[in-house]
Amino acid sequence: MRHPHPRTTRRRVAGALTAGLLCTAGLAAPAVAAPARHPVAAPSPADGLALTPPMGFNNWNSTHCRADFNEAMVKGIADLFVAKGLKDAGYQYVNLDDCWALPNRDADGKLVPDPARFPNGIKAVADYVHGKGLKLGIYTSAGFKTCNSAGFPGALGHESSDAQQFADWGVDYLKYDNCNNLGVDAKLRYRTMRDALEATGRPIVYSICEWGENKPWEWASDVGQLWRTTGDISDSWGSMLSILKQNLPLAPYAGPGHWNDPDMLEVGNGGMTDTEYRSHFSLWSVMTAPLLIGTDLRKASRATFDILDNKEVIAVDQDPLGKQGTVVSSTGGRWVIAKEMKDGSRAVALFNESGSAQRIATTASAVGLPDAPAYTLRDLWQHRSYNTAGTLAATVPAHGTVLLRVAADPDWAANPPAAELGLDGSPFVEAGTPAALTTSVTDLGRTSARGVSVSLTGPDGWTVRATSATTAAALATGKSLRTGWRVTAPAGTPTGSYGLTLKASYRSPTGESVTGALPLTATVVLPPPTGTSYLSDLPWLSATSGWGPVERDTSNGESAAGDGHPITLGGVVHAKGLGVHAESEVSFYTGKACEKVTADIGVDDEKGLKGTVAFEIWADGTKAASTGVLNNAQPAQPLTADVTGAQVVRLVVTDGGDGIDSDHADWADARLSC
């Protein structure tokens, strides 16, 4: 559903470990081999529209209905598409969302552009955009009013007239929303506008935005070129993750001219980290989703442009075969998603859903590649190429994604061997007390890594000493150099996250030097208190929430910190606990010294009958307790987990499988016994 106000405020504390990617070398991209068998291309639609997912811009996520959405903004975005190279990267649509019109039609029943926002009218804006070699999109709703509360006119009953106006103005793309539809059958409403657009004779890409309510993927392939599969996205990790999980299973329905649309991009809007935005962009691309920029590019950072302009990632999205990526595996927050490409290669996303770094691994065979002596592996964010004997693996930072393109390439030996840098365990450090860490460098290539050496450095004042060998003459395929380290933070070091860097260097068989670095995060922690403590009184390692921050001793209010209410489950008020909004995760350091977590859990009363969630308690990598799907009609449920021997305990709330809207969840009276 469209929310009039963005819900993006979050509190995030760095997790116990973040990490980098493969050990890398800067090399030109290799030519990929011809596939062993040619894939059968999906049939192309006769109208030739949207043969690849549409790419462009939509103002809604950055401006909503504020006054800064106007003609100057739209022209400025078009200018930036050209000046910043986004047009050359494939972005072409500059789309207007709600609030472009006056609230009332004219005496002839025609739509009237708001003269304050668009003093020269929509056609003048379209002409300007077209003059840049770009295309213009517009918005209305399949109802008598659009979704904004100001009550702008929708197209229900005016389809032919409105479609002709759009065509006369030079519109190239229509987003057709779902508000105020009077209960008219969705198929009828959307087909009526399809027919009206076709009658104009102008090619207009038709975006069906009915939020997936009537499963448009099952009936809309001959109606529009794309259809929304979910409710609106918001600029938060939980929202992005929920939409990802709803859209992934719909891969069979996507193809040239008919695309699953998991909503616009939030990259650059500030509610997520750059690591999370890279994941967002990677995952939308491997899902063959429309790429509609949702941030005001006039204010965008260099990091935002670097994400949006990654042509190697865009090429995954725009591959002409049009296959949506499918899930290969998804265990413990470690996702492998693979997408078949027209040239026979595979795009492979190694995605870490969890709040701490994890090793994610798969094989060339598992992602659908034929047997081969070796493969060329291209890291699409590092823009570097290697050879691999078949293992695809990386230590992936919390909420990060490594995006690879892998091919059975006869020229694989022209690339150096891939080397995976890793760390065993999680580097928690109690100030003044030495912590033992073990790093590894593993040859994933078909060729040997020679003259291997590693180093580990920490912050100023920290002591980092190797306790075993830091060099190896050579590493054959699958072999590792494992090095022990003793790391000590000075006494009195405040709790928090501190950077370490693992560096490795080696030579390929041809003598090419390869260097790589794995940024790590050591977390200075306090030992857990003895006895039984309320979790809301303890420091957490990390905390994420779908909307709003995780709250201590109140419910989640979806926006700023402290905007919740007393935790209430089934009419019973609880003074202590954690209030979250799905998808959420809160982790605590337990130092292998605790035995039990207890809580009364459920959906907070403040959302009435809305909201469905499920609760999980994890002890390190083991699910120690969980519930089925709970709703507000159910009373508080007791939940107990044995966490004996765990270094980290995580409290997780998922969305119950139906999206995160109204998913206010409470960990009432949550206690930790140590």
Secondary structure, 3 states (H helix, E strand, C coil): CCCCCCCCCCCCCCCCCCCCCCECCCCCCCCCCCCCCCCCCCCCCCCCCCCCCCEEEECHHHHCCCCCCCHHHHHHHHHHHHHCCHHHHCCCEEECCCCCECCCCCCCCCCCECCCCCCCHHHHHHHHHHHCCCEEEEEEECCCECCCCCCCECCCCCHHHHHHHHHHHCCCEEEEECCCCCCCCHHHHHHHHHHHHHHHCCCCEEEECCCCCCCHHHCCCCCCCEEECCCCCCCCHHHHHHHHHHHHHHHHHCECCEEEECCCCCCCCCCCCHHHHHHHHHHHHHCCCCEEECCCHHHCCHHHHHHHCCHHHHHHHCCCCCCCCEEEEEECCEEEEEEECCCCCEEEEEEECCCCCEEEEEECCCCCCCCCCCEEEEECCCCEEEEECCEEEEEECCCCEEEEEEECCCCHHHCCECEEEEEECCCEECCCCCEEEEEEEEECCCCCEEEEEEEEECCCCCEEEECCCCEEEEECCCCEEEEEEEEECCCCCCCEEEEEEEEEEEECCCCCEEEEEEEEEEEECCCCCCCEEEHHHCCCCEEECCCCCCEECCCCCCCCCCCCCCEEECCEEECCEEEEECCEEEEEECCCCCCEEEEEEEECHHHCCCCEEEEEEEECCEEEEECCCEECCCCCEEEEEECCCCCEEEEEEECCCCCCCCCEEEEEEEEEEC
